[in-house]
Amino acid sequence: MSTASIDRGRITARVPVQVQETLEMAASMVGATVNQFIVQTALREAERIIEQERLIHLSMRDAEALLKALDNPPLPNEKLLATLQDYAARRNDQTGTINWTPRAKGV
């Protein structure tokens, strides 16, 4: 039987004794070690935060405005057209690269 090597990191924290006792009590109530409890709880909260931050929350009015703009996009203005022409001139279709040099910084 072969065993796969699992890379592991280490997280440590110093907490007041009262916090440690609370964590120990909660861990024992769910039948987990303190380490298991902390990792499971922290991971669950981290996943919740990541999911929450990935969502875009719009009011009904803003959502309607976004959908309207997607359904009826404005015509490109002169600046956008000039940018697209500049991009097309710099683009190398053979390599998929763009010949780009930075602009001089304004004073």
Buried (B, 14 or more C-beta within 10 A) or exposed (E): EEEEEEEEEEEEEEEEEEEEEEBEEBBEEEEBEBEEBBEEBEEEEEEEEEEEEEEEEEEEEEEEEEEEEEEEEEEEEEEEEEEEEEEEEEBEEEEEEEEEEEEEEEE
